[in-house]
Amino acid sequence: MARRRCVTRKLFVASPRDVRYVGDDSTRGAECGKDLECRSATTVQTSACTGSHENGAPTMWNEIFAGSTVIVSGGATGIGAAAVSGFARAGANTVLADVADELGEVLVASLVDEGLHADYRHCDVSVESDVERTFAWVAERYGAIDVVFANAGIEWTKDARHTTLGEWQRVIDVNLTGMFLVGRASLRSMCENARGALIMTSSPHAVATVADTVAYAASKGGVSALVHALSLEAAPYNVRVNGVVPGTIDTPMVRRELQASSNPELQHSLLASSQPLQRVGQSEDVANLVMFLASPMAGFITGALMPVDGGLMAGLPTGSPASYQD
């Protein structure tokens, strides 16, 4: 019998070197055995894929998300782009909402060229009318909205003494008010239809931060609280709300910080070695969790803030205090 081409239904395995990126084209052409595991000698991540096995069954993500409608805000790059690709390759009608028009349109065009269903909508999440127009457009085009991944956010590094009110307000407007506006629009649609999953991106900075990220840390602390509040409001309507808490992930945001150093390669190496799993995370590591939380497999999970941080928040800084060494 014909064997399917590519990917794995075993999404969670012990070693990150044994899995592939969600939607990674490099998986195409690999042969799968009956245990549904794909292996490669190169460094890899996790994949959603197309094709059928000997029994004709679709891949797991396709079985779950085919024909569903998904909105990803902040989907043009990094974690959002990985989620857009993953949902689209799982057969969802995927709408990418962002302000990075050129990058978003390029990603959508590449997915459409694969025969997938993807759309781009310009949307500044800090602008109420942008959010309302985006959700109205999606509802008119596709009907009920099944999944929203609220991921849009901006970085800002400055201590409180030198942060202007305008700078503070801009970070709060995008990172927190934007989450509220997207969350409100999501719940209005999903609660009316008595189904849906909303996932929001928070940060470790919500609970443990550094001295020069006052606005960013405050905004992410608000996002974590928002997840809890919205989950309680939505639960009676069969709508789940959860948060993902990415650690150090190889995104354009992190790369910009590395490039600002005098030795980016050394900084990357130091960053990787500081992680318990000895590597920097990939956007697809987070996208896999987002897809799980959006799926029926997470049907009894709501109000949770789930880390994807390689163990970053599990331990204290390394090295014993001086008093322990006496």
C-alpha positions in Angstrom: 0.0 0.0 0.0 1.0 3.6 -0.5 2.8 5.2 2.4 2.1 8.8 3.3 4.8 11.4 2.8 6.1 13.3 5.8 5.3 14.3 9.3 4.5 12.9 12.7 1.5 12.5 14.9 3.8 12.0 17.8 4.2 15.6 18.7 5.9 15.4 22.0 9.1 13.4 22.3 11.9 13.6 24.7 14.6 15.2 22.6 14.0 18.5 20.6 16.5 17.1 18.1 14.0 14.4 17.1 11.1 16.6 16.1 10.4 19.0 13.3 8.9 22.4 12.9 5.2 22.9 12.6 4.6 23.2 8.9 8.3 22.9 7.9 8.6 22.2 4.2 11.8 20.2 4.9 9.6 17.3 6.2 8.1 16.7 2.8 9.5 13.7 1.1 10.5 12.0 4.4 9.0 8.5 4.8 7.1 7.6 8.0 7.0 4.2 9.6 3.9 2.7 11.3 4.9 4.3 14.6 4.4 7.6 12.8 7.8 8.9 13.9 10.0 10.8 11.4 13.6 11.1 12.1 16.4 13.2 10.7 20.2 13.4 11.3 20.0 17.2 11.2 18.7 19.5 13.9 14.9 19.7 13.7 11.6 20.7 15.3 7.9 19.7 14.9 5.7 19.4 11.9 2.1 19.4 10.7 1.8 17.8 7.3 -0.3 16.6 4.5 -1.0 13.2 3.0 -2.5 10.0 4.4 -1.2 6.9 6.1 -1.9 3.3 4.9 -5.3 3.4 6.7 -6.2 6.7 4.8 -6.5 8.6 8.1 -5.6 12.3 7.9 -2.8 13.7 10.0 -3.8 14.7 13.5 -3.8 18.5 13.1 -5.6 18.3 9.8 -8.2 16.1 11.5 -8.7 18.7 14.2 -8.5 22.0 12.3 -9.5 21.4 8.7 -12.3 23.9 7.8 -12.0 25.8 11.1 -11.5 29.6 11.2 -8.4 31.0 13.0 -7.3 34.5 13.5 -3.6 35.2 14.5 -2.8 38.8 15.6 0.8 39.7 15.3 1.2 36.9 12.8 3.7 38.3 10.3 6.9 37.2 12.0 8.3 35.0 14.7 5.9 33.0 16.9 2.9 34.4 15.2 4.1 33.4 11.7 4.9 29.9 12.9 1.3 29.6 14.2 -0.1 31.0 11.0 1.8 28.4 9.0 0.9 25.6 11.3 -2.9 26.3 11.3 -3.0 26.9 7.6 -1.1 23.7 6.8 -3.6 21.9 9.1 -6.4 23.0 6.8 -7.8 26.0 8.7 -9.0 29.2 7.2 -6.3 31.3 8.7 -6.4 35.1 8.9 -3.1 36.9 9.7 -3.7 40.3 11.3 -0.8 42.6 11.7 0.6 46.1 10.9 3.7 44.7 9.1 1.8 44.6 5.8 4.7 43.6 3.4 5.9 40.7 5.6 2.3 39.5 6.3 1.3 39.6 2.6 4.5 37.7 1.6 3.7 34.9 4.2 0.1 34.7 3.1 1.0 34.6 -0.6 3.5 31.7 0.1 0.7 29.7 1.9 -1.8 30.4 -0.9 0.7 29.2 -3.4 0.7 25.9 -1.5 -3.0 25.7 -2.1 -3.9 26.7 1.5 -6.5 29.0 2.8 -4.9 32.2 4.2 -5.8 35.9 4.2 -4.0 39.0 5.4 -5.7 41.9 7.1 -4.1 45.1 8.3 -4.9 45.5 12.0 -3.4 47.7 14.7 -4.6 45.9 17.8 -4.4 49.1 19.8 -7.0 50.7 17.5 -10.6 49.6 18.4 -12.0 50.2 15.0 -9.2 48.1 13.3 -10.0 45.1 15.6 -13.7 45.4 15.1 -13.4 45.7 11.3 -11.1 42.6 11.2 -13.4 40.4 13.2 -16.4 41.6 11.2 -14.6 40.8 7.9 -13.7 37.3 9.1 -17.2 36.6 10.3 -18.7 37.7 7.0 -16.2 35.7 5.0 -16.0 32.5 7.0 -18.7 32.5 9.6 -18.1 31.5 13.2 -14.6 32.0 14.6 -13.1 28.9 16.2 -9.6 30.0 17.4 -7.9 33.3 18.1 -4.2 33.6 18.9 -3.6 37.0 20.4 0.1 37.5 19.9 0.7 41.1 18.8 3.1 42.9 21.1 6.1 45.3 21.1 9.3 45.4 23.0 10.6 48.3 25.0 13.7 48.5 27.1 14.1 51.5 29.4 14.0 52.1 33.1 11.2 54.0 34.8 13.2 57.2 35.4 13.8 57.7 31.7 10.5 56.4 30.3 8.2 59.1 29.1 4.4 58.9 29.5 4.1 58.6 25.8 6.5 55.6 25.7 4.7 54.0 28.6 1.3 54.5 27.0 2.4 53.1 23.6 3.6 49.8 25.2 0.4 49.5 27.3 -1.8 50.4 24.3 -0.4 47.6 22.1 0.6 44.9 24.7 -2.3 45.2 27.1 -5.1 47.3 25.6 -4.6 45.4 22.3 -5.0 42.1 24.1 -8.2 43.4 25.7 -9.6 44.5 22.4 -8.8 41.3 20.6 -10.0 39.3 23.6 -13.3 41.2 23.8 -14.0 40.7 20.1 -13.1 37.0 20.4 -15.5 36.4 23.3 -18.3 38.3 21.7 -18.1 36.0 18.8 -17.3 32.7 20.5 -19.7 33.1 23.5 -22.5 33.7 21.0 -21.7 30.5 19.2 -21.0 28.6 22.5 -17.6 27.4 21.4 -14.0 28.6 20.8 -10.5 28.9 22.1 -8.6 32.1 22.8 -4.8 31.9 23.4 -2.8 35.0 24.5 0.9 35.5 24.6 2.3 36.6 28.0 5.9 36.6 29.2 8.2 35.5 32.1 8.6 39.2 32.7 5.0 39.1 34.1 6.4 37.4 37.2 10.2 37.9 37.2 11.9 40.7 35.3 14.9 43.0 35.1 15.3 46.7 36.0 15.0 48.3 32.5 11.7 46.7 31.2 9.2 48.6 33.4 6.6 49.2 30.8 7.0 45.8 29.1 6.9 43.9 32.4 3.8 45.8 33.6 2.0 45.1 30.3 2.7 41.4 30.4 1.6 41.2 34.0 -1.7 42.7 32.9 -2.0 40.1 30.1 -1.6 37.2 32.6 -4.3 38.7 34.8 -6.5 39.2 31.7 -6.2 35.5 30.8 -7.5 34.6 34.3 -10.4 37.1 34.1 -11.5 36.3 30.6 -11.3 32.5 31.2 -13.9 32.9 34.1 -16.2 35.0 32.0 -16.0 32.6 29.0 -16.2 29.3 30.8 -20.0 29.2 31.1 -20.2 29.6 27.3 -17.9 26.6 26.5 -15.1 29.0 25.5 -11.6 28.4 26.8 -9.0 31.1 27.4 -5.3 30.3 28.0 -2.0 31.9 27.9 1.4 30.9 26.6 4.6 32.1 28.3 7.5 31.9 25.9 11.0 32.0 27.3 14.0 32.9 25.1 12.8 32.2 21.6 14.7 32.8 18.3 12.5 35.6 17.0 13.3 38.8 15.2 12.8 40.6 18.5 15.6 38.5 20.2 17.8 38.8 17.1 17.6 42.6 17.2 18.8 42.5 20.8 21.7 40.2 19.9 22.8 42.3 16.9 23.0 45.3 19.2 25.8 43.6 21.1 29.5 43.9 20.2 29.7 40.1 19.5 26.3 38.7 18.5 27.6 35.1 18.0 29.1 35.0 21.5 25.9 36.5 23.0 23.8 33.8 21.2 26.1 31.1 22.6 25.9 32.6 26.1 22.1 32.9 25.8 21.8 29.3 24.8 24.1 28.0 27.5 22.1 29.9 30.1 19.0 27.8 29.4 18.5 24.5 31.3 17.9 22.7 27.9 21.1 24.4 26.5 19.4 25.9 23.5 17.3 28.9 22.5 13.7 28.0 21.7 12.2 28.1 18.2 9.0 29.9 17.3 7.6 26.5 16.3 8.1 25.3 19.9 5.5 27.8 21.0 3.2 27.3 18.0 2.9 23.6 18.8 1.6 24.5 22.3 -0.8 27.1 20.8 -2.2 24.5 18.5 -2.6 22.0 21.4 -4.4 24.6 23.5 -6.7 25.4 20.6 -7.5 21.7 20.1 -10.1 19.5 21.8 -7.2 17.7 23.4 -7.0 20.7 25.8 -10.7 20.6 26.3 -10.5 20.8 30.1 -7.7 23.4 30.2 -8.7 27.0 30.7 -7.3 29.9 32.7 -3.8 28.4 32.5 -0.6 30.2 31.8 1.7 27.6 30.2 5.5 28.1 29.9 7.5 27.3 26.8 10.8 28.3 28.2 13.2 25.4 28.2 13.0 25.3 32.0 14.1 28.9 32.4 11.6 29.7 35.2 12.1 26.4 37.0 15.2 27.3 38.9 17.1 30.0 40.8 20.2 31.6 39.2 23.1 29.2 39.1 25.9 29.4 41.6 25.7 29.1 45.4 25.4 32.2 47.6 28.5 33.0 49.5 27.0 31.9 52.8 26.6 28.4 51.4 30.3 28.2 50.5 31.6 29.1 54.0 
